[in-house]
Amino acid sequence: MAEGIASTELTKSGNAFYGLMRRLLRSKAAVFGLVIISLMLLCALFAPLIATHDYAKQDLPSMLQPPSKAHLFGTDEFGRDIFSRVVYGSRVSMKVGFLAVGISLLTGLFFGCIAGYYGRLLDSVICALIDIALAFPMTLLAIAIIAVLGPGLFNVCLAIALSSWGSFARISRGQFLSLKNQEFVEAARILGYSDARIIFRHILPNSLAPLVVLTTLEVPKAIIVEATLSFLGLGIQPPLPSWGSIMSSGRSFLFHAPWITIFPGIMIILIVMGFNLLGDALRDSLDPRLRN
């Protein structure tokens, strides 16, 4: 009987996943967001094929040229092709967004699981750490961490992850607190399953829904923080292009060559809008009170 309860719970989780996908595909906002994200991912994956020029090659006679057939997005103060730099910049943004949020998710999930499942002193200590992490604005904390670690792609990802893990820990802790006393978990304990199996096989799969929604909303935050750090010169270093560093180089030519700043800004707006649309649609699909 206990085994049947646990198996039934996993079957319900699988059916819920397929139901979620059907509801998402019926949402125009979700489809539009997925299209934007997919295009950005394709742009990042096939950047060498899409880029029309070497993103680092300088051509001083062609500097500050407006958009044309030769340079679709114009050129910067060194004659570098803005279109190629924006295309390769998508690689940086996607890499930072997914890697930083992935580290943040795993870290927050680890501490949240321990706090929610075992409770007592561990819960008190981890909750204190979560409160400390959430007390600081994400961008300011990332700047402080970068000031210690130094700039660079991995350091930027690590700084963003250390600035945002608290949200994942808080959500996962709440899910474990609400699920650890459910019947299917009690059935697993009666069967003598280990804590690790109960956590990873029974509780974790049933607590992923809000974490998935939070992940889709945290990725654009990570991209914005990376762009901010690069704009300030604390993020991705030359010659590797970043949307933030491209905008930073164009601020001195905002009135004479606005295309340097406009096009990477548009890309940031699009990717943030895509993830936010997908995140909102996921939230509406997963919450029965918000379904049409």
Protein Blocks (a to p, Z undefined) as FASTA:
>chain_A
ZZmmmmmmmmmmmmmmmmmmmmmmmpmklmmmmmmmmmmmmmmmmmmmmpmbdfkbccfk
lgoiacdfklmnopafkopafklmmmmmmmmmmmmmmmmmmmmmmmmmmmmmmmmmngmm
llmmmmmmmmmmmmpcfklmmmmmmmmnopajklmmmmmmmmmmmmmmmmmmmmmmmmmm
gmklmmmmmnopafklmmmmmmmmmmmmmmmmmmmmmmmmmmmmmmmmmmnopaccdfbd
cfklmmmmmmmmmmmmmmlmmmmmmmmmmmmmmmmmmmmmmmmmmmmklpZZ
